[in-house]
Amino acid sequence: MTTVQITLPDQLAQEAERAGLLSPEFVEKWLRDQLKTRRVDQLFAAMDRMSAVDGPAAMPPEAVAEEIPAMRAERRVRGNR
């Protein structure tokens, strides 16, 4: 278990204590919620970055299946040089 010390203005600390916001259980739940929210935000930010990339269109599975033997043949030819 880790102990964390924070510095707050007296009035804020007193109000938070009276409201039960400084209890270990509440702080733990709040931190877990914040971490979850941050992970979700990061996921959506990554999705936004990915959608902004101008890349080639996805190939249909049939085209991929046709390209694999050609790529393997090309590698074999390069490997024999």
N, C-alpha and C positions, 0 to 999 in steps of 0.2 A: 504494500500500500504506500502511496506517495502522499506527502503533505504539501499543499500549495498555500502560499501566503499571498494575499492581494492587499493593495492599499486603496481605500475608498474614502471619500469625504465622510465625516462622522454622521451627518444627517442621513445620507444615502445608506450607509451601513446599518444604521438603526432602523430605518424604514424597511430595508430588505430583510433584516433579521425578524422584525415583527411580522412580516408577510410570509415568513418561512422560506424565503428564497436563498438563504445561506446554509440550509441544511445539507449535509453530505449527499443525501438521497436526491434532493432537488437539483443540486449542482451536477451530479452524475447524469441524471436524466437529461438536463439541459445540454450538457456537453455532448452526449451521445446524439441527441436530436440535431445539434449544430453540425456535428461531423457528417451525419447522414445527409442533411440538407446540402452541405458543401460538396459531398460526393455526387449527388444528383446534379447540382449546378455544374460541376466539372464535366460530367457526362454530357449534358446538353451543350455545353460550350464546345466540347470535342466534336459532337455531332454537327454543330453549326460550322466549325472549321472544315470538317470533312465535306459538307455539302457545298462549301464555297470553292473547293478545289475544282479547277477545270481539268478533268482527267478524261481518259478515253471511256466511252460507254462500256458497260459491262457486256461481256461476250456471252451469248447463249451457251448452254452446256454442250450442245452439238458442235459448235465451233471450237470450243475448248478441246473436246474429244478428238477433233480432226487435227488440231495443232500439236498435241502431245507427241504422236508418232513422228511428225516432221521435225520437231525440236530434238527428239532423241536421235534421229538419223543424223541431224546436223552435228550434234555433239560427238557421235561416233566418228564422223568424217574428220572433225577437228582433232579428235584424240589420236587418230592414226597418222597424223602429219609428223 
